[in-house]
Amino acid sequence: MADWLKSLPKPVGLMACNDDRGQQVIDACKIAELHIPDDVAIIAVDNDELVCGLTDPPLTSISLNFQRAGYESAELLDRLIAGEKLSGQSIFVHATHIVTRRSTDLLAIADPEVVKALRFIRARAKEPIQVADLADVVTVSRRSLERRFRQTIGRSVHAEIRRVRIDQVIRLLLETNLTVSKIALSLGYPGIDHIARDFRREKGISPIAYRKKYAGK
């Protein structure tokens, strides 16, 4: 695996089928003396907190809704016990969100000012950020930064801020029992209308509908 990783063009992004394989890729990168995430950015699946947290660097992973799948399995079992005849039922374990850790923390972008701005946005994701706030971080004009964002990541600065902020909203929706109004307050949104508008723009549904769809019962 180390030899194969060396042969890949750099930088490269790699998705492992589960967290254990992701950990093996990280170990192989160390053998190959490849830097993570600068040379190889790695994302896995399952979001096993123990595995992801013990890797060095910690592993970014896609969280799956095992809890809902468990409820659906129990429901099918109950129907079978009750004597209902079932055939061909399938239970799907859906992905809910990405838990970002250091294995994908730095986007492999050649423009250093864009990287600097992205780091600032991620570091301040739990705070209300304005495009003007980046003026103290980067050494280019707002117009130039907007142009360079669109060239490198295909989004405006404001759209990237909104995307990263909504990722924080999703984590709180799925990992806590906080109401949407309390989530809005904790993340510095002016009100529930603002968070609902931004969320719908990013995900196409309301925060409450998203929680009902993806959170465990």
C-alpha positions in Angstrom: 0.0 0.0 0.0 2.9 2.4 0.8 4.4 1.8 -2.7 1.0 2.4 -4.3 0.4 5.6 -2.3 3.9 6.8 -3.4 2.9 6.2 -7.1 -0.2 8.4 -7.0 -0.1 12.0 -8.3 0.0 14.5 -5.4 -2.0 15.9 -3.8 -4.6 13.2 -3.7 -7.8 12.5 -1.8 -8.6 8.9 -0.7 -11.8 7.4 0.7 -11.5 4.2 2.7 -14.4 1.8 3.0 -14.3 1.9 6.8 -12.4 3.5 9.7 -10.1 0.4 10.2 -9.0 0.7 6.6 -8.6 4.4 6.9 -6.2 3.8 9.9 -4.2 1.4 7.8 -3.9 4.0 5.0 -2.6 6.5 7.5 0.0 4.0 8.7 1.0 3.3 5.1 1.4 7.0 4.5 3.8 7.2 7.4 5.9 4.3 6.0 5.9 6.1 2.6 6.8 9.4 4.4 3.8 11.2 2.9 2.3 14.1 4.7 -1.4 14.0 5.8 -3.4 15.9 4.6 -1.0 17.9 2.5 0.0 15.0 0.2 -2.8 12.5 1.0 -6.2 13.6 2.4 -8.1 10.6 3.9 -11.8 10.1 4.7 -13.3 6.9 6.0 -16.8 5.6 6.9 -18.5 4.6 10.3 -17.2 7.4 12.5 -16.0 5.1 15.2 -14.9 7.6 17.8 -12.2 5.3 19.3 -10.6 4.4 16.0 -10.8 7.9 14.5 -9.5 9.5 17.7 -6.6 7.2 18.2 -5.2 7.6 14.7 -2.4 10.1 14.2 -3.6 12.4 12.7 -7.3 11.9 13.8 -9.3 10.4 11.0 -12.2 12.3 9.2 -15.1 9.9 8.8 -18.7 9.7 7.5 -21.2 9.1 10.3 -23.9 6.5 9.6 -27.3 6.3 11.2 -26.9 2.8 12.9 -29.5 3.8 15.5 -32.3 4.2 13.0 -31.3 1.0 11.3 -31.5 -0.7 14.6 -35.0 0.5 15.3 -36.1 -0.6 11.8 -34.6 -4.1 12.4 -36.4 -4.4 15.7 -39.6 -3.4 14.0 -39.2 -6.1 11.4 -38.4 -8.6 14.1 -41.5 -7.7 16.0 -43.6 -8.2 12.9 -42.1 -11.6 12.3 -42.7 -12.6 15.9 -46.3 -11.5 15.5 -46.6 -14.0 12.6 -46.6 -11.6 9.7 -45.0 -13.1 6.6 -42.2 -10.9 5.2 -40.1 -11.3 2.1 -37.4 -9.2 0.5 -37.3 -6.4 3.1 -34.1 -4.3 3.1 -32.8 -2.0 5.8 -30.5 0.8 4.6 -27.9 2.5 6.9 -27.9 6.1 5.7 -25.0 8.5 6.0 -25.9 11.6 8.0 -22.9 13.9 8.1 -19.1 14.1 7.8 -17.1 14.5 11.1 -14.1 16.5 10.0 -10.8 15.8 11.7 -7.2 16.5 10.9 -6.8 13.9 8.1 -8.7 16.3 5.8 -8.2 19.5 7.7 -6.1 21.3 5.0 -7.5 21.5 1.5 -4.9 20.9 -1.1 -5.1 24.3 -2.7 -2.1 26.0 -4.3 -3.4 29.5 -3.4 -1.9 30.3 0.1 -4.4 33.2 0.7 -7.4 31.0 0.0 -5.9 28.3 2.3 -5.4 30.9 5.0 -9.0 32.2 4.6 -10.4 28.6 4.7 -8.5 27.9 7.9 -9.9 31.0 9.5 -13.5 30.1 8.4 -13.1 26.6 9.9 -11.6 27.9 13.1 -14.4 30.4 13.6 -17.2 28.1 12.3 -19.1 28.3 15.6 -19.2 32.1 15.4 -21.0 34.5 13.1 -18.5 35.3 10.4 -18.7 38.1 7.8 -16.7 38.3 4.6 -15.2 41.5 5.9 -13.7 39.6 8.8 -11.3 37.9 6.4 -9.8 41.3 5.6 -7.6 41.1 8.7 -6.5 37.6 7.8 -5.5 37.7 4.1 -3.3 40.2 2.3 -5.6 40.6 -0.8 -8.6 42.7 -1.5 -12.1 41.4 -1.0 -12.7 41.4 -4.7 -9.5 39.5 -5.4 -10.4 37.0 -2.7 -13.8 36.4 -4.1 -12.4 35.8 -7.5 -9.7 33.4 -6.2 -12.4 31.5 -4.1 -14.5 30.9 -7.2 -11.4 29.8 -9.2 -10.2 27.3 -6.6 -13.2 25.9 -4.8 -16.1 27.0 -7.2 -17.9 29.0 -4.5 -18.1 32.5 -3.2 -16.6 33.4 0.2 -20.1 33.9 1.6 -21.3 30.5 0.3 -18.3 28.7 1.9 -18.9 30.4 5.2 -22.6 29.3 5.0 -21.6 25.8 4.1 -19.2 25.4 7.0 -21.6 27.0 9.5 -24.4 24.6 8.4 -22.1 21.7 8.9 -22.0 22.8 12.6 -25.8 23.1 12.7 -26.0 19.5 11.4 -23.7 18.1 14.0 -25.8 19.7 16.8 -29.0 18.5 15.2 -27.8 14.9 15.1 -25.6 14.7 18.1 -27.6 16.7 20.7 -31.2 17.3 21.8 -31.0 21.1 21.6 -33.9 22.8 20.0 -33.3 24.7 16.7 -33.7 28.0 18.5 -31.0 27.0 21.1 -28.7 25.8 18.3 -29.2 29.2 16.5 -28.4 31.0 19.8 -25.3 28.9 20.4 -23.9 29.6 16.9 -24.6 33.3 16.9 -27.5 33.3 14.4 -29.7 36.4 14.8 -32.8 34.2 15.0 -34.5 31.0 14.0 -35.6 32.5 10.7 -32.0 33.1 9.7 -30.8 29.6 10.5 -33.8 28.0 8.8 -33.2 30.1 5.7 -29.5 29.2 5.4 -30.2 25.6 6.2 -32.9 25.3 3.5 -30.6 26.9 1.0 -27.8 24.4 1.7 -29.9 21.2 2.2 -33.2 21.9 0.6 -35.3 21.1 3.8 -35.8 22.7 7.2 -33.6 21.8 10.2 -36.5 20.1 11.9 -37.2 18.0 8.8 -33.5 17.1 8.6 -33.5 15.9 12.2 -36.6 13.8 11.8 -35.2 12.2 8.6 -31.7 11.4 9.8 -31.6 11.4 13.6 -32.4 8.3 15.6 -35.9 7.9 17.0 
